[in-house]
Amino acid sequence: MRRAILGITGLAASTTLLVVLKGGPATTATAQDVPVGTAGASTDPSAGAPPEPTPDPATPTGSAAVPGRSGTPSASPGRSRTPSGKPSTKPPGGTTTSKAPPPASGPRKIDGSVTPAADFGLVQVQITVSGDRVTNVVALELPRETATSDGKSDQVDRAYSGTGGAAVTAANQGRTPDTVSGATATSSAYKRSLQAALDRM
C-alpha cells in the first residue's frame, strides 16, 4: 500500500516538474520578444521626451531669459526718454530763413577830406546824398583866423554851400564849380574836399 502511494506521489511530482520545465522556455521566449525598455510604453521615440517650453511673449526673440529679470527692456533709472527741453530754433519744414540787410533808407551824409587853403587854414565840406543825387553841401570847416580869411570864407560859402548852391548843381552835372573871384585858395580847397566826398559815394 505504501509503495502504491509513493508511486502515485512520484508520478504526480514528475508530471508537475515536466509541466514546469516545458512552460519555462515559452515564458522566457515571450519575454525576450519585447524590446528592452519598451515594456508598458509606446514605441514612439518622441513619446518619452519632455515637452518643449512655450516661449514667453514678453521675452524678445533670440535672447535667453535671465532668471529674476523681466523679458521686457526697461529704461535706465534716472534717465528720461523724453526729448531735450531746449526749444528748436528751426522753423517748420526744416528750412532756415536769413534776413537780408534792410536797404539804406533816407539821405546819407558823406564827409570830404580836410584840405589846407594855402596859408589861410583848413577847409572841409560835407555832402548829403539821396539815391544817386547830391541834395546839399555844407562847409564843416573854413579858415577864420583873420579878418581877411574870414571874409574870403564867407564869400566861398555863399557861392558853393546850400541846397541851391553851385556845388550841388555842379556835382549833379558831373562838373567842377567855378572858382570864386578873389578867393582862389579857399575855393580850390573847397572843391578838392568836395571831390573827395563825391568819390566816396
NORNORTA-V840359 format. One line per field, one symbol per residue. psi: psi as a letter, one per 30 degrees, with the letter a starting at -180 (. if undefined). burial: b if it has 24 or more other ideal C-beta (glycine too) atoms within 12 Angstrom, else e. Layout:
psi: ???
burial: ???
This chain:
psi: eeeeeeeeeeeeeeeeeeeeeefeeeeeeeeffkkkfgkgllfkefefkkkkkkkkffkkkfkkkkkfkkfkklkkkfkkfklkfkkkfklkfgkkkkkkkkkkkllkkkklljkkibgealkklklkkjbgkkflkljeklkgeleeeeeeeeeeeeeellfglfeeeeeffhlkllkkkfheeeeeeeeeeeeeeefg.
burial: eeeeeeeeeeeeeeeeeeeeeeeeeeeeeeeeeeeeeeeeeeeeeeeeeeeeeeeeeeeeeeeeeeeeeeeeeeeeeeeeeeeeeeeeeeeeeeeeeeeeeeeeeeeeebbbbebebeebbbbbbbbbbeeeebbbbbbbbbbeeeeebeebbebbbebbbeeebbbbbbbbeeeebeebeebebbbbbbbbbbbebbeee
